[in-house]
Amino acid sequence: MSKRRPAFSTEQLAFTFDVPRAERHQGALAGLSREVSSAVSRIISEDERSRPMLAAALSEILDEPVDKMTLDGWASEARDRFNIPFYRLLALIAVTDRADVLDALLRKVGVAVLVGEEIITAQLGHIDRQMAQLKERRRKIEQQAVPIRRAHTGEL
Protein backbone atom coordinates (compact mmCIF):
# COMPACT_ATOMS: atom_id res chain seq x y z
CA MET A 1 0.00 0.00 0.00
CA SER A 2 1.47 3.34 -1.00
CA LYS A 3 1.74 6.23 1.39
CA ARG A 4 -1.00 8.85 1.06
CA ARG A 5 0.12 12.08 -0.59
CA PRO A 6 0.05 15.08 1.73
CA ALA A 7 -2.95 17.33 1.24
CA PHE A 8 -0.66 20.37 1.14
CA SER A 9 1.28 20.24 -2.11
CA THR A 10 4.82 21.50 -2.67
CA GLU A 11 3.55 23.19 -5.84
CA GLN A 12 1.48 25.54 -3.71
CA LEU A 13 4.60 27.32 -2.45
CA ALA A 14 5.80 28.75 -5.75
CA PHE A 15 5.71 32.55 -5.88
CA THR A 16 3.16 33.83 -8.33
CA PHE A 17 1.70 37.14 -9.44
CA ASP A 18 -1.56 35.35 -10.18
CA VAL A 19 -4.52 37.09 -8.61
CA PRO A 20 -5.96 34.72 -6.01
CA ARG A 21 -9.54 33.73 -6.73
CA ALA A 22 -11.72 32.37 -4.00
CA GLU A 23 -14.12 29.64 -4.98
CA ARG A 24 -17.43 30.23 -3.24
CA HIS A 25 -19.45 27.23 -4.36
CA GLN A 26 -20.64 24.45 -2.08
CA GLY A 27 -17.74 22.28 -0.99
CA ALA A 28 -15.10 24.72 -2.25
CA LEU A 29 -13.18 24.47 1.02
CA ALA A 30 -13.87 20.80 1.69
CA GLY A 31 -10.73 19.11 2.99
CA LEU A 32 -9.23 22.39 4.17
CA SER A 33 -8.65 21.02 7.68
CA ARG A 34 -6.50 18.23 6.17
CA GLU A 35 -4.60 20.77 4.11
CA VAL A 36 -3.91 22.94 7.14
CA SER A 37 -2.72 19.91 9.10
CA SER A 38 -0.53 18.90 6.18
CA ALA A 39 0.89 22.43 5.97
CA VAL A 40 1.65 22.36 9.71
CA SER A 41 3.35 19.00 9.25
CA ARG A 42 5.47 20.40 6.46
CA ILE A 43 6.45 23.48 8.47
CA ILE A 44 7.46 21.32 11.42
CA SER A 45 9.35 18.74 9.39
CA GLU A 46 11.27 21.34 7.39
CA ASP A 47 12.33 23.36 10.43
CA GLU A 48 15.83 22.56 11.66
CA ARG A 49 14.72 22.57 15.30
CA SER A 50 13.43 19.50 17.07
CA ARG A 51 9.73 19.38 17.87
CA PRO A 52 10.33 20.06 21.57
CA MET A 53 12.47 23.09 20.65
CA LEU A 54 9.82 24.34 18.25
CA ALA A 55 7.15 23.84 20.90
CA ALA A 56 9.29 25.87 23.31
CA ALA A 57 9.62 28.68 20.76
CA LEU A 58 5.84 28.71 20.32
CA SER A 59 5.31 28.68 24.07
CA GLU A 60 7.62 31.65 24.42
CA ILE A 61 6.07 33.79 21.68
CA LEU A 62 2.51 32.97 22.79
CA ASP A 63 3.29 33.10 26.50
CA GLU A 64 1.27 29.92 26.94
CA PRO A 65 2.25 26.26 27.04
CA VAL A 66 2.61 24.32 23.78
CA ASP A 67 4.15 20.86 23.90
CA LYS A 68 5.50 18.38 21.36
CA MET A 69 2.37 16.22 21.52
CA THR A 70 0.23 19.23 20.65
CA LEU A 71 2.43 19.89 17.60
CA ASP A 72 2.07 16.24 16.61
CA GLY A 73 -1.71 16.52 16.86
CA TRP A 74 -1.86 19.67 14.75
CA ALA A 75 0.33 18.01 12.10
CA SER A 76 -1.82 14.88 11.79
CA GLU A 77 -4.15 14.88 8.79
CA ALA A 78 -5.99 11.92 10.29
CA ARG A 79 -6.94 13.77 13.48
CA ASP A 80 -9.40 16.20 11.97
CA ARG A 81 -10.92 17.08 15.33
CA PHE A 82 -7.57 18.34 16.61
CA ASN A 83 -6.95 21.36 14.40
CA ILE A 84 -4.54 24.19 15.10
CA PRO A 85 -6.26 27.42 16.18
CA PHE A 86 -5.64 30.28 13.76
CA TYR A 87 -3.75 32.41 16.27
CA ARG A 88 -1.39 29.51 16.93
CA LEU A 89 -0.94 28.93 13.20
CA LEU A 90 0.10 32.57 12.90
CA ALA A 91 2.57 32.07 15.76
CA LEU A 92 3.96 28.97 14.05
CA ILE A 93 4.35 30.95 10.82
CA ALA A 94 6.14 33.70 12.76
CA VAL A 95 8.61 31.45 14.60
CA THR A 96 9.43 29.42 11.48
CA ASP A 97 9.40 32.34 9.02
CA ARG A 98 7.08 30.41 6.66
CA ALA A 99 4.96 33.14 5.08
CA ASP A 100 5.09 31.03 1.90
CA VAL A 101 2.88 28.44 3.57
CA LEU A 102 0.52 31.11 4.89
CA ASP A 103 0.27 32.59 1.37
CA ALA A 104 -0.61 29.21 -0.13
CA LEU A 105 -3.33 28.63 2.47
CA LEU A 106 -4.79 32.14 2.20
CA ARG A 107 -4.97 32.00 -1.59
CA LYS A 108 -7.76 29.46 -1.16
CA VAL A 109 -9.94 32.28 0.17
CA GLY A 110 -8.79 34.88 -2.36
CA VAL A 111 -6.01 36.53 -0.35
CA ALA A 112 -2.28 36.86 -1.02
CA VAL A 113 0.52 37.65 1.42
CA LEU A 114 3.14 40.37 1.12
CA VAL A 115 6.16 39.90 3.35
CA GLY A 116 8.06 42.76 4.95
CA GLU A 117 9.38 45.25 2.44
CA GLU A 118 7.49 43.59 -0.43
CA ILE A 119 4.83 46.14 0.50
CA ILE A 120 7.15 48.81 -0.97
CA THR A 121 7.03 47.03 -4.33
CA ALA A 122 3.23 46.96 -4.10
CA GLN A 123 3.20 50.67 -3.24
CA LEU A 124 5.36 51.39 -6.28
CA GLY A 125 2.92 49.54 -8.52
CA HIS A 126 0.02 51.39 -6.91
CA ILE A 127 1.70 54.76 -7.50
CA ASP A 128 2.33 53.80 -11.13
CA ARG A 129 -1.37 53.00 -11.56
CA GLN A 130 -2.37 56.31 -9.93
CA MET A 131 0.02 58.19 -12.23
CA ALA A 132 -1.42 56.44 -15.28
CA GLN A 133 -4.94 57.41 -14.18
CA LEU A 134 -3.88 61.03 -13.66
CA LYS A 135 -2.19 61.13 -17.07
CA GLU A 136 -5.36 59.79 -18.68
CA ARG A 137 -7.44 62.38 -16.80
CA ARG A 138 -5.03 65.11 -17.92
CA ARG A 139 -5.26 63.93 -21.54
CA LYS A 140 -9.06 64.10 -21.45
CA ILE A 141 -9.07 67.56 -19.88
CA GLU A 142 -6.42 68.75 -22.34
CA GLN A 143 -8.75 67.86 -25.23
CA GLN A 144 -11.39 70.20 -23.81
CA ALA A 145 -9.15 72.96 -22.50
CA VAL A 146 -9.21 76.39 -24.05
CA PRO A 147 -6.88 79.28 -23.34
CA ILE A 148 -7.98 81.51 -20.48
CA ARG A 149 -8.54 85.05 -21.73
CA ARG A 150 -9.15 88.07 -19.57
CA ALA A 151 -10.72 90.99 -21.39
CA HIS A 152 -9.41 93.67 -19.06
CA THR A 153 -5.70 92.80 -19.45
CA GLY A 154 -5.54 91.63 -23.01
CA GLU A 155 -3.21 88.80 -21.93
CA LEU A 156 -3.58 85.15 -22.59
N, C-alpha and C positions, 0 to 999 in steps of 0.2 A: 504494500500500500504506500503510495507516495505521500509525502508531506504536503499539507494544505498550504497554498500560497498565501502570504500575508495579505490582508485586506488593504493595507496601505502600500501602494506601489512605489518603487524607486523612481518611476517615470514622473511621478507627481512633483518631484522636487526641482525639476529643471526650471530655470528662470524663464519667464515669458512676458512679453508685452501684451499678450492676449487679454482682452477685456473679460473679466470673469462674468459668467452668466449663471444666475441661480435658476435651477429648475424648480418650478412651483407646483408641479402636478402631483397627484396622489402617489405616494411611495417614492418620491424623488430622493428622500434622505433615508430610505430603508437601508439598514446595514451600517449606518453611520457610527453606531456605538462600537461595532467591530473595527471599523476603520480607525477610530480614535484610539482604541486599545492597541491596535497594530502600530499606530504612529508612536504611541508611548513606548511600546516594546522596542521599536527601532531607535528612538532617542536614547533609551537606557542602554541598549546593546552597543551603540556606536560611541558612547561616552567612555573616555579612558578611565574614569573612576569606577571603583567597585560599587555595587548596589548599596551597601551600607554607607559608603562615603557620599554617594549621591543623595541618599535619604537624609544624611546629616546636613548636607548643603540646603536641601529643601526645608528641613526643620529650622535651620538658622534664618533663612530668608522669610519664612512664613511666621516665625516665632510660635510654632506649634509642632507637636511631635509627628514625624513621618518616619515609618520604619521600612526595612527591606521587604517585609511581607506585604505591606501596603503597596509598594512599587510593583511587586510581583502580581498582585491582584489587578492593578490598573493596566498592566501590560498583557493580561490574558484575554485573548479574543473569546475564549470559551465561557468566561465568567461575565456574562452581559449584565448581571445585576450588581456588579462591583465596578462601576465606571468612575473615572477620575472627575472630580468637580472642576468646573471651568477655572476657578481662581487658582487651583493647584496646577492645572495644565499650564496656565500662564506662568506660574512660578517655575515649573519644570523647563519651560521654554527659556525663561530668563537665566536660570543657572546653567543651562547647557548651551546657550546661545544658538538655538535652533529655530530661528524665525522662518527658515525655509519650510519646516514642517507646519508651523502655524499658517503660513501662506497657503500651502496646499490644502489644509483643512478648511480654511476660511473661503477659498475659492468656490467651494461647494455651495455656499450661500451668497455668492456674488460679490465677495469682498477680496481685495488684494492687500498685501502688507508692504509698506515701505519701511526700511530699516535705517535708523540713524540719519546720516546726512543724505541719504537717497531723497529725502524730502526736498533738498535744495534742487536736485535735478527736476523733480516734479514742479517746483516753483518756477524754474526756468521755462519749462514747457508751458506752464500756465501764463506767464508773462508774454511769451511768444504769441500765444493764442489771443491774449488781450490786445497786443500790438497789431495783430492782423485784423482784428475787429475794428480797432480805431482807424487803421489805414483805409479799410473798406468804407467806414462811416465818412471819413474825410473825402474820399473819392466821390461818394454820392453827393455830399454837400458842395464840393467843388464844381460839379456839373450844374448846380443851380445857382451858384454864387454870382453876384453881379458886383461891379465896383461900387463903393460907397461914395456918393457925391453929396457935397454940402453946398447949397446954393449961395450962402452968404460968404464963403471963402474962395470959391472958384477952384478949390483944390480937389484932387482925387482922393 
